Amino acid sequence: MLGKQVIVEFFQKNGIRNIFHLPGIHTLPLNDALEKHHDIKTFIGRHESSIISMADGYARASGNIGVVIATPGPGLGNVVSGCMEAYSDDIPLLIMHIDTERKGAGKGILHELKEPENIFRHFVKKTFPVRSAGHIAQTLADAYHTAISGRKGPVIVSIPYILLEKDASSPHSAPYAPHAQKTKATGSDKNRTRIDRKFGDLEKVLREKKRVLIIGGKSLMLADIRQTLEHLCLSASIPFLTTTGGKGILREDSPCSFGNVMKKGIVRDMVASADLVIAVGTRLRHVDAKRRGVKIRELVHIDIDDRWIGKNYPTLLGVTGDVQDILAELYRILKGKRFEWDLSYLKRLQSDEEASLLKRSSAYAATMLLREVIPEDTMTVCDLNIPSYWAEYYLPVYHQNTFLMPRGVSPIFYALPGSIGAKIGRPDRPCLALCGDGGVLPTIGELATLKKYGIPVVVFVHNNSGFGILEDAMADRYGRTGAMVLNSPDFIKLAQSFGVKAKRTRTLKGLRNILLRDITWNEPYLIEFMQPVSPPPWKA
C-alpha cells in the first residue's frame, strides 16, 4: 500500500467524508487517490485562509473534526491565522501539511522552509512530522486522537510529498488505535478522585448562598445535558447566562435563560448581585467579560482543565474534569434547594428593557427582524462587524451550535468561508453569513466555491462604506470622522458575475421583503443591506 492510499484509508476508517483543500504541485498524488473515492468529498476553495475557516465552521456546526490539506511554504503560511483561531477557541482541526523533501532544504527547492512546524508551536496542540511512509498510519491516528481529546484543538501532520507514492507496508502502519489510550484508565481514576474531593468543598460553598447564577460556555454545548441543566435552573431558581460561544446551550426563550452575560441593564445587575457565580465550560475571556463590565463577587469555575481558571477573576474554587459528569454532580448537590431569584419577574424586567431598546436602536431592530423572519434553526455565522456584535448580544438562539462566531483571536474575515463549512457540516439547517463590507471583500472569491458546489448559503453584507466599528472608535477617541471609509464595489453586480442571485435594500421593510419573498434557503443568495454606521451594543 502506498502512502497516499494509507491516508485515504485513514479518512475512511475514521468517518472523515469532507476535506477542505487548495491543491498544489506537491499534493497531486493525494489528489489522484482521492478522486478514486467518491465517498470522500474534497472542497477546493480559492485561498488557504478561507479554507481553514471552512474547516473551522464545519467543525463548529457538525461536531466533527475539520480536515485541511495544505501545500508547503506559502500554502502552509496562509493557514496561520485560522489555526490561531481554532487553538484559542478549542476547535478540533487536522491540518495535513504535504511537505517538501526535507533533505533538499537549503538548496532553493520549491516552497522550502526549514522546520515549518515551528511557525505553529504556540497555537497547536502538537505537531507530528512523519519521517517514513511506514509511520503515516500511526502518526495520523495519534494526531487525530490528540485533536479530539480533552480540550480540543488543531494539530499539524507534516508528510513529505515523496512519501505519498512510497511503499507504506511495515509493522508501523498496521495499528490504528492511538498510543495515548494505553494510560487513559489511570489518568481517569486520578481525575475522578480530584473531582470528588472538590465537590465536597463546593457543597460547603453553596451551603449559605442565597443567589447563585450559572454562566455556560462552549464546552457545555452538549445535547445530552440540555434537559438536565434546564431542570436544575428552574427547580433551584437559578438564572442561566452564556458567553458568546455558549449561545444556544438552552433555548434563549426558556424561563431561566437570560442570554449573553455581556448584556447591560438587568443582566449586569443580576451578575453583580449574585453571591456566587458558577462558570461552566468557559474561559471567561478578558475581552468578552471583564472588558465588557462583567463583575463577579465570588466564582466557582468548572472547566475541562485549569488553563483558564483564575486568569481573569479571583476563583474561590476551581473544578476540572469531564464537564458533563461535573454537571450531574452539581445537580445532585442542589437537588431540593431553591435560591431567592424570582425568574418570572426578572424575565418581565428584561422584556421591558429590550422593548425600550427597540425604540432607540435601528441596529437592535434589524437584529430582531432577522430573528423574526429567518427559520429558528438557522446557523448564523459571524465575523467582526456591527450587525454581528448586536447579534452576539441580543439575537435569541434556540438550537445548539447554530450561532458561530470566532471568539478565539477574533479574525475579521471569517463569516463567508465559515458559513460554507457550516452548511457542509449541517446541510439540514439553513445558513446565514453575517458579513460587513470590510470583512467580506477579501473572501468574496469564495462565492465561486458556493456556486461550484451549489452550497445554499445566504450572504448578508452590511454595507456602511467603511470599517464601522473602527469609525465609531476613531470618532470617540480622536473626534475624527471618515478615517475608516472604504471604497466598495457594486456587490450586486459582483455576486451576479459569479452566477449568484443578489438584491440590495436600504430599509428594514425592504430587508423583510427580501428575506420573506426572495430567499428560499436552497440556493446561494447575497443581500446587500446599506446602512450608515451605528453605535455598537456596548454603547446602547
Buried (B, 14 or more C-beta within 10 A) or exposed (E): BBBBBBBBBBBEEBEBBBBBBBBBEBBBBBBEBBEEBEEBEBBBBBBBBBBBBBBBBBBBBBBBBBBBBBBBBEBBBBBBBBBBBBBBBBBBBBBBBBBBBBEEBEEEBEBBBEEBBEBBEEBBBBBBBBEBBBBBBBBBBBBBBBBBBBBBBBBBBBBBBBBBBBEBEBEBBEEBEBEBEEEEEEEEEEBEEEBEEBBEEBEEBBEEBEBBBBBBBBBBBBEEBBEBBBEBBBBBBBBBBBBBBBBBBBBBEBBBBBBBBBBBBBBBEBBEEBBBBBBBBBBBBEEBBBEBEBEBBBBBBBBBEEEBBEBBBEBBBBBBBBBBEBBEBBBEBBEEBEBEBEBEEBBEBBEEBBEEBEEEBEBBBBBBBBBEBBEEBBBBBBBBBBBBBBBBBBBBBBBBBBBBBBBBBBBBBBBBBBBBBBBBBBEEBBBBBBBBBBBBBBBBBBBBBBBBBEBBBBBBBBBBBBBBBEBBBBBEEEEEEEEBEBEBEEBBEBBBEBEBBBBBBEEBEBBBBBBEEEBEBEBBBBBBBBBEBBBBBEEB
